[in-house]
Amino acid sequence: MIPHKILLVDDDADDQTFFLDAIEAIDKPVYCEVANNGIEAIEHLEKIPPPPSLIFLDLNMPMMSGYECLERIKKIKGFKEIPVIIFSTSNSLKDRERTQQLGAKMFLTKTSNSRELRSQLTEILGHELR
């Protein structure tokens, strides 16, 4: 079975490692690439085919925020259909509503519990990567 490609966009190295460890622990055919900010994410999408099946996007990043990145992704032909899941420390209703209006598929608040993250990712991947 060909693995699905996921793109994680997050500027925090610890959060990247935590996420990648959780992905590795899941029994799904996926591999994850990482962009350190929104600018890298857009460059990655434009230069490294094939596009990912799913994007996990942090909101609070330097250079280009997650909001700006989401807005750009949803305007680029060929990428606007990629499901984007916001992966942020925020639990704000305002952030949830704003990202939904910009086209995010889901909002996932970061957790520090590895078992909880694995469970959330297993559910998301099982639903999104059929």
C-alpha positions as CSV (number, residue, x, y, z in Angstrom):
1,M,0.0,0.0,0.0
2,I,1.3,3.4,-0.9
3,P,1.6,5.7,2.1
4,H,-0.2,9.0,2.3
5,K,1.9,12.1,2.7
6,I,1.1,14.5,5.5
7,L,2.6,18.0,5.9
8,L,3.1,19.4,9.4
9,V,3.6,23.2,9.5
10,D,4.9,24.2,12.9
11,D,7.8,26.4,14.1
12,D,8.3,24.6,17.4
13,A,10.9,21.8,17.2
14,D,9.6,20.1,20.4
15,D,6.0,20.1,19.0
16,Q,7.3,18.7,15.7
17,T,9.1,15.8,17.4
18,F,6.1,15.1,19.6
19,F,3.8,15.0,16.6
20,L,6.2,12.9,14.5
21,D,6.6,10.4,17.3
22,A,2.8,10.1,17.6
23,I,2.6,9.5,13.8
24,E,5.2,6.8,13.9
25,A,3.3,5.0,16.7
26,I,0.2,4.8,14.6
27,D,-0.4,1.8,12.4
28,K,-1.3,3.7,9.3
29,P,0.5,4.0,5.9
30,V,1.6,7.6,6.3
31,Y,4.7,9.6,6.2
32,C,5.1,13.2,7.4
33,E,7.1,16.1,6.0
34,V,7.7,19.2,8.0
35,A,7.7,22.9,7.2
36,N,8.9,25.3,9.9
37,N,6.6,28.2,9.0
38,G,4.0,29.3,6.6
39,I,6.4,30.5,3.9
40,E,8.2,27.1,3.9
41,A,4.8,25.4,3.7
42,I,3.8,27.3,0.6
43,E,7.2,26.8,-1.0
44,H,7.0,23.1,-0.2
45,L,3.5,22.7,-1.7
46,E,4.6,24.5,-4.9
47,K,7.9,22.7,-5.4
48,I,7.7,19.1,-3.9
49,P,5.0,17.0,-5.6
50,P,2.8,15.1,-5.0
51,P,0.7,17.4,-2.7
52,P,0.0,16.0,0.8
53,S,-3.2,14.2,1.6
54,L,-3.6,16.3,4.7
55,I,-2.0,19.4,6.3
56,F,-1.6,20.0,10.0
57,L,-1.1,23.8,10.6
58,D,0.0,25.7,13.7
59,L,-1.5,29.2,14.0
60,N,1.2,31.1,15.9
61,M,4.3,31.2,13.7
62,P,6.8,33.8,12.7
63,M,7.1,35.2,9.1
64,M,3.7,34.0,8.1
65,S,1.0,33.1,10.6
66,G,-1.2,30.0,10.3
67,Y,-4.1,32.2,9.3
68,E,-2.2,33.7,6.4
69,C,-0.9,30.4,5.3
70,L,-4.4,28.8,5.4
71,E,-5.7,31.7,3.4
72,R,-3.0,31.3,0.8
73,I,-3.4,27.5,0.6
74,K,-7.1,27.8,0.0
75,K,-6.5,30.3,-2.9
76,I,-4.0,28.1,-4.8
77,K,-5.5,26.0,-7.5
78,G,-4.7,22.3,-6.8
79,F,-4.2,22.8,-3.1
80,K,-7.5,24.3,-2.0
81,E,-9.1,20.9,-1.7
82,I,-6.4,19.5,0.7
83,P,-7.9,19.2,4.1
84,V,-6.2,21.5,6.6
85,I,-6.4,20.7,10.3
86,I,-5.4,23.5,12.6
87,F,-3.0,22.2,15.3
88,S,-2.6,24.9,17.9
89,T,-2.2,25.6,21.6
90,S,-5.2,27.9,21.2
91,N,-8.6,26.7,22.4
92,S,-10.3,30.0,21.5
93,L,-13.8,29.9,20.0
94,K,-12.8,33.0,18.0
95,D,-9.8,31.1,16.5
96,R,-11.9,28.1,15.7
97,E,-14.5,30.2,13.9
98,R,-12.0,32.3,12.0
99,T,-10.1,29.3,10.8
100,Q,-13.3,27.5,9.8
101,Q,-14.3,30.6,7.8
102,L,-10.9,30.5,6.1
103,G,-11.5,26.9,5.1
104,A,-10.0,24.7,7.8
105,K,-11.5,21.2,8.0
106,M,-10.9,20.8,11.8
107,F,-9.4,22.4,14.8
108,L,-7.2,20.3,17.1
109,T,-5.9,21.8,20.3
110,K,-2.4,20.6,21.1
111,T,-2.0,18.2,24.0
112,S,1.0,17.2,26.1
113,N,-0.3,13.7,26.5
114,S,1.2,11.4,23.9
115,R,-1.5,8.7,24.3
116,E,-4.2,11.3,23.7
117,L,-2.4,12.7,20.7
118,R,-2.0,9.2,19.2
119,S,-5.7,8.6,19.8
120,Q,-6.7,11.9,18.1
121,L,-4.4,11.3,15.1
122,T,-5.6,7.7,14.7
123,E,-9.2,8.9,14.5
124,I,-8.4,11.8,12.2
125,L,-6.3,9.7,9.8
126,G,-8.8,6.9,9.8
127,H,-11.5,9.4,8.8
128,E,-9.6,11.6,6.4
129,L,-7.3,9.0,4.6
130,R,-9.8,6.4,3.5
